[in-house]
Amino acid sequence: MLKQLTHENFDKETNSGLKVVEFFAPWCGYCKKQEEEFKDMDKVWIGQVNTDEDAELAIRFGIHSFPTFLVFNKGKEVERFSGMRKKEDLMNTLMKYL
């Protein structure tokens, strides 16, 4: 399930459970390819931050490359990685925290 995140709803949405957040830019070719990997992940909560529309969050989390993923567990950042990821790689990362 894809959820659009902004500085207004970010903390509330990531405060509980296991959450993956993708920081992306609409002009980024790798980000566009990443969308394809999300199509088969409809049971996984994935938040998306459009950094062109919400630079405040990108600054807050020190995002410098796209896509960048942050994994939150109960509101705490537990992992961070950049670059396009296959569905299997994303699922393996999440499994470490279940």
Secondary structure by P-SEA (a helix, b strand, c coil): cbbbbccccccccccccbbbbbbbbcccaaaaaaaaaacccccbbbbbbcccccaaaaaaaccccccbbbbbccccccccccccccaaaaaaaaaaac
